[in-house]
Amino acid sequence: MTRVDLLITGGNIVSPDGIQELNVGITDGKIFSLTRYGEDIEHKTEIKAEGKYLLPGCVDAHVHPRDPGFTYKEDFTTLTKAAAVGGVTTIMCQPTTNPSISNSDMFNRVFQHWRGKALVDFAIQGMAEPDNIHDIGGLIEAGVVSLEFLGKESTGSMFKELLIAVSSHGGIAGLSSEDIHQFLKKGAEFKAAGRNDILAWIEALDAGIEAYNVSRSLDLTKETSCAAHLHMISTRKSVELIRNSKSMDRNVITAETSPKYLMLTQDDHVGMGPFSTVLPRFKTADDNEALWEGILDNTIDMIATDHAPHARHEKEKGFSDIWMSPTGVPEVELSLPLMLTQVNKGRLSINKLVDLMCETPARTYKIYPQKGVIQVGADADVVVTDMNSRRVVKDSMLITAPKYSAFDGFDLIGGPIVTIVRGNLVMKLGEIAMGEPIGNIVRPNH
């Protein structure tokens, strides 16, 4: 008789292609068996999931750790606890630590540091800058899943050369389309004129800049044949540009958006003030609708969060002077419940959600089928979801360290009730079920 460590019974396994009523057997951290209901399987532990959906653990392709360097904002333990509570079992970590992840030595230092704190698995994204162009090959060899173009210099005169360097080593370029430097310049002008309010902040972030930079990125990646991922798409024009590019068989381009750009508008900035300041900013209801259209026709490939927490006292400074509020909001523990709510509202299917939040991110960053799927041989990352659960977001109850979000007061319908990472039960009914750090690094399978 087959014997497994953990058996999940009675659940409905969701993939982009369908739903199967199967039991999941887990041994040594891997999916060992998928069997029909009623089939006799000997097991050490059982989780009964009758009537529940079983999703692959979500893969969040855009997370900003503040540890090392800025742990007063959030440390890696709290970050990964928040991810586990939200049904996210793998996070892609941006290189904005201090020091930044710009060479293989820093990669290894951060890997060892995070492994001692992580409750979920993590992948590392490296920095692409003119000063470390000769370190790009070493970073890819060490195991980064992408090279991120975050500094002014990286998208300046050396932009093309950096893309060529990434492409020559078989890497992926992570490209952001907001121009923070123009924003800072415009903000300084408003501040000098005595404009310290949220409306001035909105005005300083020209909605047209994103599409301009998306267009430039599409042109340069075409010239260099560099695989590229476009972060945080938020406007109709950007969606149209990406759709047109994909129609010309630009299969090396992928793009993401997040729940905040699907559900919030610039009017929400006015209501929330400094707790909502984020780059790119929220746009209009028409832009929201364009993003939904892009999701449904595969122009937008995935949902990520750009989880970027700041200390609460830092954000609160923005009530007297909006320019004092750092940009970024936490979202990793809310993204899956927010999107399950949209499934319940009929905006997308549960299968499409798994495509957007599990399988496509894993495929794009070359960690599939280790991650992003429930199949024999894959890592046993499983999220049991209750589509009938209901709660209201309360910032004070969040796991993320600074206890704020852009969704305080939102009604959620559906959410994760169990999170399993490589066979380890790490969350049950909203509570962390395992305190020891079992998370580990995930490297791409080039």
Secondary structure as UniProt FT lines:
FT   STRAND          3..9
FT   STRAND          12..15
FT   TURN            16..17
FT   STRAND          18..27
FT   TURN            28..29
FT   STRAND          30..36
FT   TURN            37..38
FT   STRAND          42..48
FT   TURN            50..51
FT   STRAND          53..56
FT   STRAND          58..63
FT   TURN            67..69
FT   TURN            71..73
FT   HELIX           76..85
FT   TURN            86..87
FT   STRAND          88..93
FT   HELIX           104..115
FT   TURN            116..117
FT   STRAND          121..127
FT   HELIX           130..135
FT   HELIX           136..142
FT   STRAND          146..149
FT   TURN            152..158
FT   HELIX           159..168
FT   TURN            169..170
FT   STRAND          172..175
FT   HELIX           180..192
FT   TURN            193..194
FT   HELIX           198..204
FT   HELIX           208..224
FT   STRAND          227..230
FT   HELIX           236..247
FT   TURN            248..249
FT   TURN            251..252
FT   STRAND          253..257
FT   HELIX           259..263
FT   HELIX           266..272
FT   HELIX           273..276
FT   HELIX           285..296
FT   TURN            297..298
FT   STRAND          302..303
FT   HELIX           312..316
FT   HELIX           317..319
FT   HELIX           322..324
FT   TURN            332..334
FT   HELIX           335..344
FT   TURN            345..346
FT   HELIX           350..354
FT   HELIX           355..359
FT   HELIX           360..364
FT   TURN            365..366
FT   TURN            368..370
FT   TURN            376..377
FT   STRAND          382..392
FT   HELIX           395..397
FT   TURN            401..402
FT   TURN            408..409
FT   STRAND          411..421
FT   TURN            422..423
FT   STRAND          424..428
FT   TURN            429..430
FT   STRAND          431..432
//
